Amino acid sequence: MAVEPLSQKEIEERLSELPGWSADGDRLTRTYRLDSHFAATALVIHVAQIQEELNHHSELTLGYNTVSLAVNTHSAGDAVTDLDVELARRVEAAAPGHGAH
């Protein structure tokens, strides 16, 4: 099944349901702050699991107490698609369990 790029209006509508996420050019992005490096590392592992389940992977960056994601869909011409939004939703749901804010 082909994944179609979202329009700018569709991206804005979906982002309204994802506080903290934003459109940065052709990608969805978010940075989480955590209380420790260990907590940030645990979130990275959880995000990796989500990405494997979706077979869709973001640029994932681990800092001392931060985790940053940037995602778009390469097979859709490096555009934002519903697959990116679903990844963002699942990460957003998992992050509070790691103390992310």
LOLODREN-914223 format. One record per residue: residue number from 1; x, z, y of N, C-alpha, C in turn; residue in three letters. Coordinates in nm, 2 decimals. Layout:
<rs>
[NUM; [X; Z; Y]; [X; Z; Y]; [X; Z; Y]; "Ala"]
...
</rs>
This chain:
<rs>
[1; [0.08; 0.00; -0.12]; [0.00; 0.00; 0.00]; [0.09; 0.00; 0.12]; "Met"]
[2; [0.06; -0.09; 0.21]; [0.14; -0.10; 0.34]; [0.10; 0.01; 0.43]; "Ala"]
[3; [0.20; 0.05; 0.51]; [0.17; 0.16; 0.61]; [0.18; 0.09; 0.74]; "Val"]
[4; [0.07; 0.11; 0.82]; [0.06; 0.04; 0.95]; [0.10; 0.13; 1.07]; "Glu"]
[5; [0.17; 0.07; 1.17]; [0.21; 0.15; 1.28]; [0.08; 0.20; 1.36]; "Pro"]
[6; [0.09; 0.32; 1.42]; [-0.01; 0.37; 1.50]; [0.00; 0.32; 1.64]; "Leu"]
[7; [-0.11; 0.30; 1.71]; [-0.10; 0.27; 1.85]; [-0.06; 0.39; 1.93]; "Ser"]
[8; [-0.02; 0.38; 2.06]; [0.01; 0.49; 2.14]; [-0.10; 0.59; 2.15]; "Gln"]
[9; [-0.22; 0.54; 2.17]; [-0.34; 0.62; 2.18]; [-0.36; 0.70; 2.05]; "Lys"]
[10; [-0.34; 0.64; 1.93]; [-0.36; 0.71; 1.80]; [-0.25; 0.82; 1.79]; "Glu"]
[11; [-0.13; 0.79; 1.83]; [-0.02; 0.89; 1.83]; [-0.06; 1.01; 1.91]; "Ile"]
[12; [-0.10; 0.98; 2.03]; [-0.14; 1.09; 2.13]; [-0.25; 1.18; 2.07]; "Glu"]
[13; [-0.35; 1.11; 2.00]; [-0.46; 1.19; 1.94]; [-0.41; 1.28; 1.83]; "Glu"]
[14; [-0.32; 1.22; 1.75]; [-0.27; 1.30; 1.64]; [-0.18; 1.41; 1.68]; "Arg"]
[15; [-0.10; 1.39; 1.79]; [-0.02; 1.49; 1.84]; [-0.09; 1.61; 1.90]; "Leu"]
[16; [-0.22; 1.58; 1.95]; [-0.30; 1.69; 2.01]; [-0.33; 1.79; 1.90]; "Ser"]
[17; [-0.32; 1.76; 1.78]; [-0.34; 1.86; 1.67]; [-0.21; 1.92; 1.62]; "Glu"]
[18; [-0.10; 1.88; 1.68]; [0.03; 1.93; 1.63]; [0.11; 1.99; 1.75]; "Leu"]
[19; [0.08; 2.11; 1.79]; [0.15; 2.17; 1.90]; [0.30; 2.18; 1.87]; "Pro"]
[20; [0.38; 2.15; 1.97]; [0.52; 2.16; 1.96]; [0.58; 2.02; 1.92]; "Gly"]
[21; [0.50; 1.93; 1.86]; [0.55; 1.80; 1.82]; [0.53; 1.71; 1.94]; "Trp"]
[22; [0.62; 1.61; 1.95]; [0.61; 1.51; 2.06]; [0.66; 1.38; 2.01]; "Ser"]
[23; [0.62; 1.28; 2.09]; [0.67; 1.14; 2.06]; [0.79; 1.12; 2.15]; "Ala"]
[24; [0.90; 1.08; 2.08]; [1.03; 1.06; 2.15]; [1.06; 0.91; 2.12]; "Asp"]
[25; [1.02; 0.82; 2.21]; [1.04; 0.68; 2.18]; [0.96; 0.64; 2.06]; "Gly"]
[26; [1.03; 0.60; 1.95]; [0.96; 0.55; 1.83]; [0.96; 0.65; 1.72]; "Asp"]
[27; [0.97; 0.78; 1.75]; [0.97; 0.89; 1.65]; [0.89; 1.01; 1.70]; "Arg"]
[28; [0.85; 1.08; 1.60]; [0.79; 1.21; 1.62]; [0.90; 1.32; 1.61]; "Leu"]
[29; [0.91; 1.41; 1.70]; [1.01; 1.51; 1.69]; [0.96; 1.65; 1.71]; "Thr"]
[30; [1.04; 1.75; 1.66]; [1.00; 1.89; 1.68]; [1.13; 1.97; 1.65]; "Arg"]
[31; [1.15; 2.08; 1.72]; [1.26; 2.17; 1.70]; [1.19; 2.31; 1.68]; "Thr"]
[32; [1.23; 2.38; 1.57]; [1.18; 2.51; 1.54]; [1.30; 2.61; 1.57]; "Tyr"]
[33; [1.26; 2.73; 1.62]; [1.36; 2.84; 1.64]; [1.32; 2.94; 1.54]; "Arg"]
[34; [1.43; 3.00; 1.47]; [1.41; 3.10; 1.37]; [1.49; 3.22; 1.41]; "Leu"]
[35; [1.47; 3.33; 1.33]; [1.54; 3.46; 1.37]; [1.68; 3.46; 1.31]; "Asp"]
[36; [1.72; 3.37; 1.22]; [1.85; 3.38; 1.16]; [1.89; 3.24; 1.10]; "Ser"]
[37; [2.02; 3.23; 1.07]; [2.06; 3.11; 1.01]; [2.00; 3.10; 0.87]; "His"]
[38; [1.99; 3.21; 0.80]; [1.94; 3.21; 0.66]; [1.79; 3.16; 0.66]; "Phe"]
[39; [1.71; 3.21; 0.76]; [1.57; 3.17; 0.77]; [1.57; 3.02; 0.80]; "Ala"]
[40; [1.65; 2.97; 0.89]; [1.66; 2.83; 0.92]; [1.69; 2.75; 0.80]; "Ala"]
[41; [1.79; 2.79; 0.72]; [1.83; 2.72; 0.60]; [1.71; 2.72; 0.50]; "Thr"]
[42; [1.64; 2.83; 0.48]; [1.52; 2.83; 0.39]; [1.42; 2.73; 0.43]; "Ala"]
[43; [1.40; 2.72; 0.57]; [1.30; 2.62; 0.61]; [1.35; 2.48; 0.58]; "Leu"]
[44; [1.47; 2.45; 0.59]; [1.53; 2.32; 0.56]; [1.50; 2.29; 0.41]; "Val"]
[45; [1.52; 2.38; 0.32]; [1.49; 2.36; 0.18]; [1.34; 2.33; 0.16]; "Ile"]
[46; [1.26; 2.41; 0.23]; [1.11; 2.38; 0.22]; [1.08; 2.24; 0.27]; "His"]
[47; [1.13; 2.20; 0.38]; [1.11; 2.07; 0.44]; [1.16; 1.96; 0.34]; "Val"]
[48; [1.27; 1.98; 0.28]; [1.32; 1.89; 0.18]; [1.23; 1.87; 0.06]; "Ala"]
[49; [1.17; 1.98; 0.02]; [1.07; 1.97; -0.09]; [0.95; 1.89; -0.05]; "Gln"]
[50; [0.90; 1.92; 0.07]; [0.78; 1.84; 0.12]; [0.81; 1.69; 0.13]; "Ile"]
[51; [0.93; 1.66; 0.18]; [0.97; 1.52; 0.19]; [0.98; 1.46; 0.06]; "Gln"]
[52; [1.03; 1.53; -0.04]; [1.04; 1.47; -0.18]; [0.90; 1.44; -0.23]; "Glu"]
[53; [0.80; 1.54; -0.21]; [0.67; 1.52; -0.25]; [0.60; 1.40; -0.19]; "Glu"]
[54; [0.63; 1.38; -0.06]; [0.57; 1.26; 0.01]; [0.65; 1.13; -0.01]; "Leu"]
[55; [0.77; 1.15; -0.07]; [0.87; 1.03; -0.07]; [0.88; 0.97; 0.07]; "Asn"]
[56; [0.90; 1.06; 0.16]; [0.92; 1.02; 0.30]; [1.01; 1.12; 0.37]; "His"]
[57; [1.11; 1.07; 0.43]; [1.22; 1.16; 0.48]; [1.25; 1.15; 0.62]; "His"]
[58; [1.27; 1.26; 0.69]; [1.30; 1.27; 0.83]; [1.45; 1.28; 0.85]; "Ser"]
[59; [1.49; 1.27; 0.98]; [1.62; 1.31; 1.01]; [1.61; 1.46; 1.03]; "Glu"]
[60; [1.68; 1.54; 0.96]; [1.66; 1.69; 0.95]; [1.80; 1.75; 0.99]; "Leu"]
[61; [1.79; 1.83; 1.10]; [1.92; 1.89; 1.15]; [1.91; 2.04; 1.14]; "Thr"]
[62; [2.01; 2.11; 1.08]; [2.01; 2.25; 1.07]; [2.12; 2.30; 1.18]; "Leu"]
[63; [2.07; 2.39; 1.27]; [2.16; 2.45; 1.36]; [2.18; 2.60; 1.32]; "Gly"]
[64; [2.24; 2.68; 1.40]; [2.26; 2.82; 1.36]; [2.12; 2.89; 1.33]; "Tyr"]
[65; [2.03; 2.88; 1.43]; [1.89; 2.93; 1.40]; [1.79; 2.84; 1.45]; "Asn"]
[66; [1.81; 2.71; 1.43]; [1.72; 2.60; 1.46]; [1.71; 2.50; 1.35]; "Thr"]
[67; [1.60; 2.44; 1.35]; [1.57; 2.32; 1.26]; [1.50; 2.22; 1.34]; "Val"]
[68; [1.56; 2.10; 1.34]; [1.50; 1.99; 1.42]; [1.47; 1.87; 1.32]; "Ser"]
[69; [1.36; 1.81; 1.35]; [1.31; 1.69; 1.27]; [1.29; 1.58; 1.37]; "Leu"]
[70; [1.32; 1.46; 1.32]; [1.28; 1.33; 1.39]; [1.24; 1.24; 1.28]; "Ala"]
[71; [1.12; 1.18; 1.29]; [1.07; 1.10; 1.18]; [0.99; 0.97; 1.23]; "Val"]
[72; [1.02; 0.86; 1.16]; [0.94; 0.74; 1.18]; [0.94; 0.67; 1.04]; "Asn"]
[73; [0.87; 0.56; 1.03]; [0.86; 0.49; 0.91]; [0.94; 0.36; 0.91]; "Thr"]
[74; [1.05; 0.36; 0.84]; [1.14; 0.24; 0.84]; [1.06; 0.11; 0.79]; "His"]
[75; [0.98; 0.13; 0.69]; [0.91; 0.01; 0.63]; [0.80; -0.04; 0.72]; "Ser"]
[76; [0.77; 0.03; 0.83]; [0.67; -0.02; 0.93]; [0.75; -0.06; 1.06]; "Ala"]
[77; [0.87; -0.10; 1.05]; [0.95; -0.14; 1.16]; [1.00; -0.03; 1.25]; "Gly"]
[78; [1.03; 0.09; 1.19]; [1.07; 0.21; 1.26]; [0.97; 0.26; 1.36]; "Asp"]
[79; [0.84; 0.24; 1.32]; [0.73; 0.29; 1.41]; [0.67; 0.42; 1.35]; "Ala"]
[80; [0.59; 0.48; 1.43]; [0.52; 0.60; 1.38]; [0.39; 0.56; 1.31]; "Val"]
[81; [0.37; 0.62; 1.19]; [0.26; 0.59; 1.11]; [0.19; 0.72; 1.07]; "Thr"]
[82; [0.08; 0.71; 1.00]; [0.01; 0.83; 0.94]; [0.10; 0.90; 0.85]; "Asp"]
[83; [0.19; 0.84; 0.78]; [0.28; 0.91; 0.69]; [0.37; 1.00; 0.77]; "Leu"]
[84; [0.41; 0.97; 0.88]; [0.49; 1.06; 0.97]; [0.41; 1.18; 1.01]; "Asp"]
[85; [0.28; 1.15; 1.05]; [0.19; 1.26; 1.09]; [0.16; 1.35; 0.98]; "Val"]
[86; [0.15; 1.30; 0.86]; [0.12; 1.39; 0.74]; [0.25; 1.48; 0.71]; "Glu"]
[87; [0.37; 1.42; 0.73]; [0.49; 1.50; 0.71]; [0.49; 1.61; 0.82]; "Leu"]
[88; [0.46; 1.58; 0.94]; [0.46; 1.67; 1.05]; [0.36; 1.78; 1.02]; "Ala"]
[89; [0.24; 1.75; 0.98]; [0.13; 1.85; 0.95]; [0.18; 1.94; 0.84]; "Arg"]
[90; [0.24; 1.89; 0.73]; [0.28; 1.98; 0.62]; [0.40; 2.07; 0.66]; "Arg"]
[91; [0.49; 2.02; 0.74]; [0.60; 2.10; 0.79]; [0.54; 2.21; 0.89]; "Val"]
[92; [0.45; 2.17; 0.97]; [0.39; 2.26; 1.07]; [0.32; 2.38; 0.99]; "Glu"]
[93; [0.26; 2.35; 0.88]; [0.19; 2.45; 0.80]; [0.29; 2.54; 0.73]; "Ala"]
[94; [0.40; 2.49; 0.69]; [0.50; 2.57; 0.62]; [0.59; 2.66; 0.71]; "Ala"]
[95; [0.61; 2.61; 0.83]; [0.71; 2.67; 0.92]; [0.68; 2.82; 0.95]; "Ala"]
[96; [0.55; 2.86; 0.98]; [0.53; 3.00; 1.01]; [0.57; 3.10; 0.90]; "Pro"]
[97; [0.56; 3.05; 0.78]; [0.60; 3.14; 0.66]; [0.75; 3.17; 0.66]; "Gly"]
[98; [0.82; 3.10; 0.74]; [0.97; 3.12; 0.75]; [1.00; 3.19; 0.88]; "His"]
[99; [0.90; 3.23; 0.96]; [0.92; 3.29; 1.09]; [0.95; 3.20; 1.20]; "Gly"]
[100; [0.93; 3.07; 1.18]; [0.96; 2.97; 1.28]; [0.87; 2.98; 1.40]; "Ala"]
[101; [0.92; 2.95; 1.52]; [0.84; 2.95; 1.64]; [0.90; 2.84; 1.73]; "His"]
</rs>
